Amino acid sequence: MFKFNKLEELKEQITIEKFKGKIYHVKTKEMEYYDSLSFDIDGNFANHQVSISFELNCPLQDLLKIESYKTTSFDSYIEGSDLFFTIDGKMGFITNYHSKITRWIKNKYIIEICFVSDINSDSDSSHFAGEIEIDLDLDR
C-alpha cells in the first residue's frame, strides 16, 4: 500500500530486490559481503510522477532478530538514513521521515514509513506528506 495524504485510488508499484551489501573491516583489511534488500516505490499523485527508494544497511538475518509481534524503529535499518524522494524525475528534495517495522509471523513483516518532503522551486513551492506501508514476506 502506498498512500499520499488521503488519496484512495493510487496505482503504485513496489519493487523489492535482493542485493549484495559489503562491509570493509579496517583491522583485517577484508571485505565481507551479505544479502540485503532495496525498495523502490513508484506512483502518481496530483499529476506528478513520484518515486521513493531506500536500501537496508543490514544483512537479512538481522530482520530475523526482531521479536515476533513487536514493533521497533526502522530508521537505523535504512542505509545512511536516506530516503530518496523524486518528483517528475527531479531529486534533491528535503525529506524527513520516521519508520517502524513489525514482525507479525515467522518471516512476515510490516514496514511503515511516514514522511514529509519540502519542494521549493521558482515554479512550485509545496509539501508532500504521506505514509508508505509495505508488506514484506522473506519466504517469497
Secondary structure, 3 states (H helix, E strand, C coil): CEEECCCCCCCCEEEEEEEEEEEEECCCCEEEEEEEEEEEEEEEECCEEEEEEEEECCCHHHHCCCCECEEEECHHHEHHHCCEEEECCECCCEEEEEEEEEEEECCEEEEEEEEEEEEECCCCEEEEEEEEEEEEECCC
